[in-house]
């Protein structure tokens, strides 16, 4: 029997917030691991001898990539700090909303970080005119997997009761 909100699970607002929080934390764990590994790797690049031989353009791409990685890391770790600061204040539904917003922002920034990192690596590795096309293709793949497919499924399989 659906509850008053029409959620169909028969759960209270608090139970729904608890469930949504747990689901969100599981999703964040996956993204956090990826962004932390990528960001950690990016931080080491500047200390290699090869970095100083890069063109100014490639060094700029690197700096932008590191900043994007730092922003993504902050956004994806933000929900943990948010939860810790508001824990026990009986605002879990609101915390879930804000944590979801931070997570989505983090995913956008992670998308930008991965794309910029790929651009830099392929530019340095190949010096090939196909690099922008390859990066564009991978970006399209990311957009399809991360956004287009879920949005399509949301529209296709969501019913209004």
C-alpha positions as CSV (number, residue, x, y, z in Angstrom):
1,X,0.0,0.0,0.0
2,X,1.5,3.4,-0.9
3,X,2.2,5.8,1.9
4,X,0.9,9.4,2.0
5,X,3.7,10.6,-0.3
6,X,2.8,8.1,-3.0
7,X,6.2,6.5,-2.9
8,X,4.7,3.0,-2.9
9,X,7.1,1.5,-0.4
10,X,5.1,2.1,2.8
11,X,8.0,3.9,4.4
12,X,8.0,7.0,6.5
13,X,9.8,10.1,5.4
14,X,12.6,9.2,7.8
15,X,12.9,5.7,6.6
16,X,12.9,6.9,3.0
17,X,15.7,9.4,3.8
18,X,17.7,6.7,5.6
19,X,17.3,4.4,2.5
20,X,18.2,7.2,0.1
21,X,21.2,8.2,2.2
22,X,22.5,4.6,2.1
23,X,22.0,4.3,-1.6
24,X,23.8,7.7,-2.2
25,X,26.7,6.7,0.0
26,X,27.2,3.5,-2.0
27,X,27.2,5.5,-5.2
28,X,29.6,8.1,-3.8
29,X,32.1,5.3,-2.8
30,X,32.5,4.3,-6.4
31,X,33.0,7.8,-7.7
32,X,35.3,8.8,-4.8
33,X,37.6,5.9,-5.5
34,X,38.0,6.9,-9.1
35,X,38.5,10.6,-8.5
36,X,40.9,10.0,-5.7
37,X,43.1,7.7,-7.8
38,X,43.1,10.0,-10.8
39,X,43.7,13.1,-8.6
40,X,46.5,11.4,-6.8
41,X,48.2,10.4,-10.0
42,X,47.7,13.9,-11.4
43,X,49.4,15.4,-8.4
44,X,52.6,13.5,-9.1
45,X,53.0,14.4,-12.7
46,X,54.4,17.9,-12.0
47,X,57.3,16.3,-10.2
48,X,58.5,14.3,-13.2
49,X,61.2,15.5,-15.5
50,X,58.9,15.1,-18.5
51,X,56.5,17.8,-17.2
52,X,59.0,20.6,-17.6
53,X,59.4,19.6,-21.3
54,X,55.8,20.0,-22.0
55,X,54.5,22.8,-24.2
56,X,52.8,25.7,-22.4
57,X,49.5,24.5,-23.8
58,X,50.0,21.0,-22.3
59,X,51.1,22.5,-19.0
60,X,47.9,24.7,-19.0
61,X,45.8,21.6,-19.8
62,X,47.5,19.9,-16.9
63,X,46.8,22.8,-14.5
64,X,43.1,22.9,-15.5
65,X,42.9,19.1,-15.1
66,X,44.4,19.2,-11.6
67,X,42.0,22.0,-10.6
68,X,39.1,20.1,-12.0
69,X,40.3,17.0,-10.1
70,X,40.5,19.0,-6.9
71,X,37.0,20.4,-7.3
72,X,35.6,16.9,-8.1
73,X,37.3,15.5,-5.0
74,X,35.8,18.2,-2.9
75,X,32.3,17.7,-4.3
76,X,32.4,14.0,-3.9
77,X,33.8,14.0,-0.4
78,X,31.5,16.9,0.6
79,X,28.4,14.8,1.4
80,X,30.4,13.0,4.1
81,X,31.4,16.2,5.7
82,X,27.8,17.5,5.3
83,X,26.4,14.4,7.0
84,X,28.9,14.6,9.8
85,X,28.1,18.3,10.5
86,X,24.3,17.9,10.4
87,X,24.1,14.4,12.0
88,X,21.6,14.2,14.8
89,X,19.8,17.5,13.8
90,X,16.8,15.6,12.3
91,X,17.3,17.1,8.9
92,X,18.2,13.9,7.0
93,X,15.7,14.5,4.1
94,X,17.4,17.9,3.5
95,X,20.8,16.4,3.9
96,X,20.0,13.8,1.3
97,X,18.9,16.5,-1.2
98,X,22.1,18.5,-0.7
99,X,24.3,15.5,-0.7
100,X,22.7,14.4,-4.0
101,X,23.4,17.8,-5.5
102,X,27.0,17.7,-4.4
103,X,27.3,14.2,-5.8
104,X,25.9,15.2,-9.2
105,X,28.2,18.2,-9.3
106,X,31.1,15.9,-8.5
107,X,30.1,13.6,-11.3
108,X,30.1,16.6,-13.8
109,X,33.5,17.7,-12.5
110,X,34.8,14.1,-12.7
111,X,33.6,13.9,-16.3
112,X,35.5,17.1,-17.0
113,X,38.6,15.8,-15.2
114,X,38.6,12.5,-17.1
115,X,38.1,14.3,-20.4
116,X,40.9,16.8,-19.7
117,X,43.3,14.1,-18.5
118,X,42.6,12.0,-21.6
119,X,43.2,15.1,-23.8
120,X,46.6,15.7,-22.1
121,X,47.8,12.1,-22.2
122,X,46.8,11.6,-25.9
123,X,48.4,15.0,-26.9
124,X,51.6,14.1,-25.2
125,X,51.6,10.4,-26.3
126,X,50.7,10.9,-30.0
127,X,50.9,14.5,-31.2
128,X,48.2,13.4,-33.6
129,X,45.5,15.5,-35.2
130,X,43.0,12.7,-34.3
131,X,43.3,13.5,-30.6
132,X,40.4,15.9,-30.4
133,X,38.2,13.4,-32.3
134,X,39.3,10.6,-30.0
135,X,38.6,12.7,-26.9
136,X,35.3,13.8,-28.3
137,X,34.3,10.2,-28.9
138,X,35.2,9.2,-25.4
139,X,33.3,12.2,-24.0
140,X,30.3,11.2,-26.0
141,X,30.6,7.7,-24.5
142,X,30.8,9.1,-21.0
143,X,27.8,11.3,-21.7
144,X,25.9,8.4,-23.0
145,X,26.7,6.0,-20.2
146,X,26.5,8.5,-17.3
147,X,23.5,10.7,-18.5
148,X,21.7,9.8,-21.7
149,X,21.1,6.1,-20.8
150,X,19.8,6.8,-17.3
151,X,17.7,9.7,-18.5
152,X,16.3,7.5,-21.3
153,X,15.5,4.7,-18.8
154,X,13.9,7.3,-16.4
155,X,11.6,8.5,-19.1
156,X,10.9,5.1,-20.6
157,X,10.2,3.1,-17.4
158,X,8.8,5.7,-15.0
159,X,5.1,5.5,-14.7
160,X,2.8,8.1,-13.2
161,X,0.4,6.5,-10.7
